[in-house]
Amino acid sequence: MAFTLPDLPYAHDALEPHIDARTMTIHHGKHHNGYTNKLNAAIEGTDLDGKSIEDILANLDMSNSAVRNNGGGYYNHCLFWEVMSPNGGSASSELFAAINEAFGDMDSFKEQFAKAAGTRFGSGWAWLCVHPGGKLEVCSSPNQDNPLMPGVGCGGTPILGLDVWEHAYYLNYQNRRPDYVSAFFEVINWEEVSKRYAAAK
Ligand code: MN3
């Protein structure tokens, strides 16, 4: 069964002024749609056809660049849309405690996450991941690599991801990636991240 492009869980302009409608329209309708179609083409008729995206990524042959790039692109953007919201609430007490334990406090977490996003050279993603037992880690990966893939050097289950490819911010922010990262903190869907934390820990 083929993968399908999920609808955005909000309107294209819902995240303005932090993320503009034109960027969202192109990012979702062109980029994510492209990864979806190319992933389907790459797995059609192979033994990956019919498996879940999590299963495909976790057991990926990293030399299979079509599935690595497009399967990663498919999964990463599905997560990305879900962890943003115009009214994302706040972290659960459980997630808040885990953030304090891993990073000291919420501001220190944001500093570490912004550093991971800002120092990722070229294209990639910054992540907040959960290890079994609930310990949190901030890391980043290149291109469309994802912490679920083997040997990415970024462990655990991703519960928050930030796309730092230029296509994610260039129309509105040009080369000002740090401004885009600051804006992202204004639209994090903490309720969704908390749910994912509870499910993954
Ligand atoms: Mn993208």
Residues whose N, C-alpha, C, O or C-beta is under 5 A from the ligand:
A	BS01	MN3	H31 D163 W165 A168
